Amino acid sequence: MRIVIIGAGVIGLATAWRAAQGGAAVTLVDPAPASGASSVAAGMLTPVSELSYGEEPLLRLGLASRDRYGAFAAELAEATGLDTGYRDDGTLQVAFDADDLKLLDDLRAFQESLGIPVEALTGRECRRAEPMLAPGVRGGLLAPEDGSVDPRRLAPALLAAGERLGVRLVRRRAEGLLVERDAAAGVRLDDGAEIRADRVLLAAGPWSGDLAGLPAGTVPPVRPVKGQVIRLRTPVPFLRRTTRGLVKGSSVYLVPRADGEIVIGATQEELGFDTRVTAGGLWELLRDARELLPGLTELEFAEVTAGLRPGSPDNAPLMGPTALPGLYLGTGHFRNGILLAPVSADALAAMLLDGPVPEVAAPFSPARFSHGPQ
């Protein structure tokens, strides 16, 4: 089986690895692997902490992926000798004022109605868990099984794992889809070269719809959603675990790394393909983060970046075959691309290789937007 995957973000890289393990001859096409959202993302593994009303199928997918992460990271480390920065030390959600605490209480009730274990904490208990929190923090929730991974370590590990299994990386832009006998037959590159394949997977994030030659009904309905992220550094321990906060209704998160980096994010802006870093976006992040952790203003500034998440109409992934035989989608993961990498790779590789697909992936067929087989 010859497979071409367009897009070498974490979803494309992980799927290439799994498909190669299944015996496929895999080619990845991307002019700049892991340089999009995968390089900006904070790497939170927080399906419980990010739960929203009406997203129960996405929660189940996220839980299935989070529960795979320990073995996934260990397998990568064994295959490549590279550390992914995986941590499973829980996520703390905190409320800045009484109104924020009411929102967290409502969220806890929703979580408990779904049988999800969370622990309600008083303000004092939050500060005991994270001593650098502001004295005024009113309370919080602890999701003990959530965690994080470092996408800037994860992507190179996935690339190395794939290469060891023969995955070929072509650093060119895929310009057009080759169609023969009413089926996908490969891709045409921006230099005119052609790569023939039995199956083609579109995993190019918000650019997945840019491929020329996509028949009507197969163009993925994805849009770019901008996120700005700040990175700070500290030589001494500052934050023990991923901490998400509500500050007067606004959401902010902080993700610590073992090397002293702290990632603060992220804005959510519907501005098309705009990747400018703005003073307003950074001010909002620092303002809210400082309310929760006043001491962070003393930390060293390291970096600021902006990336584009691929959002679908319902902000859930598009995974599966399209109306064109041989053409598959693996995009639209929005805020959850890093979290969903293990389960998405398992599901997409199974689809590409005609294997058994995890049942938890069924609700995310492109067919729900009339872009797949009816």
WOURFEN-V441547 format. One record per backbone hydrogen bond with DSSP energy under -0.5 kcal/mol. NH is the residue of the N-H (numbers start at 1). CO is the residue of the C=O. Records with the same first field share a line. If there is no record, write none. Layout:
NH->CO + CO
//
This chain:
3->1 + 25
4->199
5->27
6->4 + 201
7->5 + 29
9->203
13->9
14->10
15->11
16->12
17->13
18->14
19->15
20->16
21->17
22->18
23->20
24->19
25->1
26->24
27->3
28->168
29->5
30->28 + 170
34->8
35->32
39->36
40->36 + 37
41->37
45->147
46->44
50->46
51->48
55->52
59->55
60->56
61->57
62->58
63->59
64->60
65->61
66->62
67->63
68->64 + 65
69->65 + 66
72->68
73->69
74->70
75->71
76->72
77->73
78->74
79->75
80->76
81->77
87->148
90->146
91->143
92->242
93->91 + 141
94->244
95->139
96->246
101->97
102->98
103->99
104->100
105->101
106->102
107->103
108->104
109->105
110->106
111->107
112->108
113->109
114->110 + 111
115->112
116->111
117->115
118->116
119->142
120->118
121->140
123->138
126->122
127->123
128->124
129->125
130->126
133->130
134->292
137->134
138->95
139->95
140->121
141->93
142->119
143->91 + 141
144->142
146->143
147->45
148->87
149->43
150->84
151->149
153->150
154->150
155->151
157->153
158->154
159->155
160->156
161->157
162->158
163->159
164->160
165->161 + 162
166->163
167->162
168->26
170->28 + 168
171->169
172->170
175->173 + 188
176->188
177->212
178->186
179->177
180->183
183->180
184->325
185->178
186->178
187->195
188->176
189->193
190->173
192->189
195->187
196->194
197->185
198->2
199->2
200->326
201->4
202->200 + 328
203->6 + 201
207->204
208->205
210->207
211->208
212->175
214->211
218->215
220->218
222->220
223->311
225->309
226->224 + 269
227->307
229->305
230->264
231->303
232->262
233->300
234->260
242->90
243->254
244->92
245->252
246->94
247->245 + 250
248->246
250->247
252->245
253->265
254->243
255->263
256->254
257->261
260->257
262->232
263->255
264->230
265->253
267->228
269->226
271->269
274->271
275->273
278->276
282->278
283->279
284->280
285->281
286->282
287->283
288->284
289->285
290->286
291->287
292->288
293->289
296->293
297->294
298->295
299->296
300->233
302->231
303->231
305->229
307->227
309->225 + 307
311->223 + 309
315->312
318->331
319->317 + 364
320->329
322->324 + 327
323->371
325->182 + 323
327->324
328->200 + 326
329->320
330->202
331->318
334->310
336->333
337->334
340->336
341->338
344->340
345->341
346->342
347->343
348->344
349->345
350->346
351->347
352->348
353->349
354->351
355->350
361->358
362->359
364->361
365->362
368->365
369->366
370->367
371->366
//
